[in-house]
């Protein structure tokens, strides 16, 4: 990115396998519940419950 001119030469690039993937870290609470919900007969029921769990986490984090 520095060679393409997108970043300043003074910019330090950090690479951390675990910290850079914020989206996956944000959804780790949902992932832990997905295996439990595989027993639902209807996908819609599982989707509603997972979206509710996601909403609760967003409210807790102050993103809603």
C-alpha positions in Angstrom: 0.0 0.0 0.0 2.9 2.3 0.6 4.4 1.6 -2.8 1.0 2.4 -4.4 0.8 5.7 -2.7 -2.2 4.9 -0.6 -0.4 5.3 2.7 2.2 7.8 3.8 5.8 6.5 4.1 5.6 7.4 7.8 2.7 5.0 8.4 3.6 1.9 10.4 1.8 -1.2 9.3 0.9 -3.6 12.0 -0.3 -7.1 11.4 -2.0 -9.2 14.0 -3.9 -12.3 12.9 -6.3 -11.9 15.8 -6.8 -8.2 16.2 -7.3 -7.3 12.5 -10.4 -9.4 12.1 -12.9 -7.2 14.1 -16.0 -8.4 12.3 -15.3 -12.0 13.3 -14.5 -10.9 16.9 -17.8 -9.0 17.0 -19.8 -12.1 16.0 -18.0 -14.6 18.2 -21.0 -14.6 20.6 -23.4 -15.5 17.8 -21.1 -18.3 16.5 -21.1 -20.0 19.9 -24.9 -20.3 19.7 -25.2 -21.4 16.1 -24.4 -25.0 16.8 -27.0 -25.2 19.5 -29.6 -23.8 17.1 -29.0 -26.3 14.3 -31.8 -28.3 15.9 -34.4 -25.8 14.9 -36.9 -27.2 12.4 -37.3 -23.8 10.6 -34.5 -21.5 9.4 -36.7 -18.5 10.1 -37.0 -19.3 13.8 -33.2 -19.6 14.2 -32.7 -16.4 12.2 -35.0 -14.4 14.4 -33.4 -15.6 17.6 -29.9 -15.0 16.3 -30.8 -11.4 15.1 -32.2 -10.8 18.6 -29.0 -12.0 20.2 -27.1 -9.7 17.8 -29.3 -6.7 18.7 -28.7 -7.3 22.4 -24.9 -7.3 21.9 -25.2 -4.0 19.8 -27.2 -2.4 22.6 -24.7 -3.5 25.2 -21.9 -2.1 23.1 -23.7 1.2 22.6 -24.0 0.8 18.8 -27.8 1.0 18.6 
